[in-house]
C-alpha cells in the first residue's frame, strides 16, 4: 500500500454567487478533509509498521498520528459551528423574530385603522407635505 500524497486541486470559477468568505470556507473545509484522508492512510501505514517492528517508538508515532487526526476532526466541527454562527448573524434580527409585537404605533385616523384591521387597503401611499 502506498500513501497518496497528491493534492486535489479544483479550478474554481467565480460566478458571483459565492462571497469570498464562502469560497474560503469551502477551501478550508476541503483542505481539512484532504488532511484527514491523508492522516487515515498514514495511520494505516504506521499501524502495519508498528506491528511488524514491534518497536516502542513506532507505537508512539502511531499514537501521535491518531491524536492529530482526531484534532483535524475537531477543527472540521468547529469550522461548521463558526460558519453556522456567521450565517445566523448575517440574517437580520427583525426578520427572524417571530414573537409578539408590542407598542406598535399607527399614524392615521381611527376609521383607517378599523379598515386596516379588516384587511382593506386604505392607506394612501402619497404623502402631502405642508408648505413652509
C-alpha positions in Angstrom: 0.0 0.0 0.0 1.4 3.4 -1.0 0.5 6.7 0.5 -1.2 9.0 -1.9 0.3 12.4 -1.3 -1.3 14.1 -4.3 -3.2 17.3 -3.6 -6.5 17.5 -5.2 -6.8 20.8 -6.9 -10.1 22.0 -8.4 -10.4 25.1 -10.5 -13.0 27.3 -9.1 -14.7 29.8 -11.2 -16.2 32.8 -9.6 -19.8 33.2 -10.7 -20.6 36.0 -8.2 -22.9 33.8 -6.2 -20.4 32.9 -3.5 -18.8 35.6 -1.5 -15.1 35.4 -0.7 -15.9 34.2 2.8 -17.9 31.2 1.4 -15.1 30.4 -1.0 -12.6 30.5 1.8 -14.8 28.3 3.9 -15.1 25.8 1.1 -11.3 25.8 0.6 -10.5 25.3 4.2 -13.1 22.6 4.6 -11.8 20.7 1.5 -8.2 21.1 2.8 -9.2 19.7 6.2 -11.0 16.8 4.7 -7.9 16.1 2.4 -5.7 16.2 5.5 -8.0 13.8 7.4 -7.9 11.4 4.4 -4.1 11.5 4.2 -4.0 11.1 8.0 -6.1 7.9 7.7 -3.7 6.5 5.1 -0.7 7.4 7.3 -2.3 5.7 10.3 -2.8 2.5 8.3 0.8 2.5 7.2 2.2 3.3 10.6 0.0 0.6 12.2 1.4 -2.0 9.8 5.0 -0.8 10.5 4.4 -0.8 14.3 3.0 -4.4 14.1 5.9 -5.6 12.1 8.7 -3.9 14.0 7.1 -4.0 17.5 9.3 -1.0 18.3 8.0 1.3 21.1 8.8 4.4 19.0 6.7 3.2 16.2 3.7 2.9 18.5 4.4 6.3 20.0 4.3 7.8 16.5 1.1 5.9 15.7 -0.5 7.4 18.8 0.6 10.9 17.7 -0.9 10.4 14.3 -4.2 9.2 15.7 -4.3 12.3 18.0 -3.5 14.7 15.1 -6.2 13.1 13.0 -8.7 13.4 15.9 -7.8 17.1 16.2 -8.4 17.6 12.5 -11.9 16.2 13.0 -12.5 18.7 15.9 -11.3 21.5 13.6 -13.8 20.5 11.0 -16.6 20.6 13.6 -15.5 24.0 14.9 -15.4 25.3 11.3 -19.0 24.1 10.8 -20.1 25.8 14.0 -18.4 29.1 13.2 -20.0 29.0 9.7 -23.4 28.3 11.2 -23.0 31.2 13.7 -21.8 33.5 11.0 -24.8 32.7 8.8 -27.0 33.2 11.8 -25.6 36.7 12.4 -25.8 37.6 8.7 -29.6 37.4 8.7 -31.3 40.5 10.1 -32.7 40.1 13.6 -36.1 41.7 12.7 -36.8 39.1 10.0 -36.1 36.2 12.3 -38.1 37.4 15.3 -41.5 35.8 15.4 -42.6 36.6 18.9 -45.4 39.0 19.9 -45.1 42.6 18.7 -45.7 45.2 21.4 -46.0 49.0 21.4 -46.8 49.5 17.7 -47.8 53.0 16.6 -50.4 53.6 13.9 -50.5 57.0 12.3 -53.8 57.7 10.8 -57.5 58.1 11.7 -59.5 55.6 13.7 -61.6 54.8 10.6 -58.4 54.0 8.6 -57.3 51.8 11.5 -60.6 49.9 11.5 -60.4 49.4 7.8 -56.8 48.2 8.0 -57.8 45.7 10.7 -60.4 44.3 8.4 -57.7 43.9 5.7 -59.0 46.7 3.5 -56.2 48.5 1.7 -56.9 52.2 2.6 -53.6 53.7 3.4 -52.7 56.3 0.7 -49.2 56.0 -0.5 -49.0 59.7 -1.4 -47.8 62.0 1.3 -48.7 65.7 1.4 -46.0 67.9 3.0 -47.0 71.3 4.4 -45.6 74.3 2.7 -43.0 76.1 4.6 
